[in-house]
Amino acid sequence: MHKQTNFPESMLLVGCGNMGGAMLRGWIAAGANPQTITVVDPYAADLPSGVKVHKDFSKDMPAPDFVLLAIKPQMLDAVAPILSEILNENTLVVSILAGVELSTLSTCLPSTGRLLRVMPNMAVSIGKSIMALVGNDLLEDQRIFAEEIMACLGPVEWLSDEDQMHLVTALSGSGPAYVFRLIDALGIAAQRLGMEEGQAQRFALGMTEGAALLAAGSDETPGQLADRVASPGGTTRQGMNVLDADERLIELLEETLKAAADRSREMAVEAKH
């Protein structure tokens, strides 16, 4: 059983789309009181009962203890001046804005010095997203609190260097899409070889789920598990020989991650202007 989390007395979510909404529901499921949570989002809909919703900021909003920035990165310049007016130096601001670095956040939000970047992925909705964290001038109790509240959504990994966030974004943040594409591709390949479409998709999805659970619960690495399944001269080894030839699968995924990480770096530059 997960230990009781001490949630802040006031939480403000700026933006509550797919990711922000999933994090909100995850926190409420972990014990956060909906009545302590305010959402500012003109398009927010179907939020949990008790959450206060505003289409825009109000001048009489009290300074919250905790802010989640979950807007589109290009909206930061418009939102930051208004948000800065209601923050104070003790407010912990958590950003999930891809490519927006701590230095940019600090410039845009000078009224608080407590900043944290977090990179979640879609699995926050089931509490299985690895939460990558990197902070700016956090006090020890704030680091402990940040880790505790993010652990409600999945395993926490602190980064020692903010530059690592670009690769984390590519691997963990964008990664579910690559896995979904692989599952889809396996189904399409089986279909082209003669299997009925719906059945091919069910086999591909069920196999992937089982393999992921096995890997997560094993003391062996995924590479070791693959070699253990692939008996010499057997069917699995014959298929693995295709994947392993000239390391083409590794090279394809390296190109994939590099493209996404490079885009994250480009977005960081764009956010500074």
C-alpha positions, 0 to 999 in steps of 0.5 A, spaced: 500 500 500 502 506 498 504 511 504 499 517 505 502 523 501 501 530 504 499 534 499 499 542 499 494 546 502 493 549 495 494 547 488 493 551 482 493 547 475 495 552 469 492 548 463 488 541 464 489 538 457 490 530 456 497 530 461 495 535 466 488 532 467 491 525 468 496 528 473 490 531 476 486 525 477 492 521 479 493 526 485 486 525 487 486 518 486 492 518 491 488 522 496 489 530 494 482 533 496 479 536 490 477 542 494 484 545 495 485 544 487 484 550 482 484 549 475 485 555 470 483 553 463 478 556 458 477 549 455 477 544 461 471 539 461 469 533 465 474 535 471 473 531 478 467 533 482 470 539 487 475 542 483 474 549 482 475 551 475 476 558 472 477 560 464 482 565 466 486 568 472 483 572 477 486 578 481 484 576 487 487 569 487 491 567 493 498 565 492 498 557 491 503 553 495 504 549 488 503 550 481 503 545 475 504 549 468 501 544 463 500 549 458 503 549 451 510 551 451 508 557 446 503 560 451 508 561 456 510 568 454 502 570 454 501 566 461 507 568 465 506 575 466 499 574 469 501 568 473 507 572 476 502 577 480 499 571 484 506 567 486 510 568 491 517 566 493 515 560 497 510 557 491 513 551 488 512 551 480 512 545 477 513 545 469 511 539 464 513 544 458 517 540 453 523 544 451 522 550 456 529 550 461 529 552 468 533 559 466 527 561 461 522 559 467 526 563 472 526 569 467 519 569 465 517 567 473 521 572 477 516 572 483 518 565 485 525 562 485 522 555 487 522 551 480 522 544 478 521 541 471 518 534 470 517 529 464 511 525 465 508 520 459 501 518 458 502 512 463 501 517 469 493 515 468 495 508 471 501 510 475 506 507 471 510 513 468 517 514 470 517 521 473 524 525 471 525 531 475 530 536 475 530 542 480 532 549 481 534 552 488 529 547 491 530 547 499 531 540 502 524 539 504 521 541 497 525 536 494 522 531 499 515 534 497 516 534 490 519 527 490 513 524 494 507 528 490 510 525 483 511 518 486 503 518 486 504 518 479 510 513 478 517 511 479 521 518 480 528 519 477 532 525 479 537 528 473 543 531 475 544 535 469 538 539 466 541 537 459 539 530 460 532 532 460 532 533 452 534 525 451 529 523 457 523 527 453 525 523 447 526 516 451 520 517 456 516 522 454 515 520 447 517 513 448 510 510 449 508 513 441 514 509 439 512 502 443 504 503 440 507 504 433 511 497 434 505 494 436 501 496 430 507 494 426 507 487 429 500 487 427 500 489 420 506 485 419 502 479 421 496 481 417 500 481 411 503 474 412 495 472 412 492 473 419 486 476 420 486 484 422 483 484 428 486 477 431 493 480 429 492 486 433 490 482 439 496 477 438 500 483 438 497 487 444 497 481 448 504 479 447 507 486 448 503 486 455 505 480 457 512 481 455 513 488 458 510 485 465 515 479 465 521 484 463 518 489 469 518 483 474 525 480 472 532 480 475 535 479 468 535 485 463 531 485 457 537 483 452 538 477 457 531 475 456 531 476 449 537 471 448 534 466 453 527 466 449 531 465 442 534 458 443 539 456 438 536 454 431 529 455 433 524 460 430 525 466 435 533 466 433 531 466 426 527 472 427 532 475 432 537 474 426 533 479 422 533 484 427 540 484 430 543 484 423 548 490 422 544 493 429 539 496 424 534 496 430 538 499 434 541 504 429 533 506 427 531 507 434 538 511 435 536 515 429 529 516 432 531 518 439 536 523 436 531 526 432 526 527 438 532 530 442 534 535 437 527 537 437 527 538 444 533 542 444 530 547 438 524 548 442 529 550 448 532 555 443 525 558 441 523 559 448 528 563 449 526 568 444 
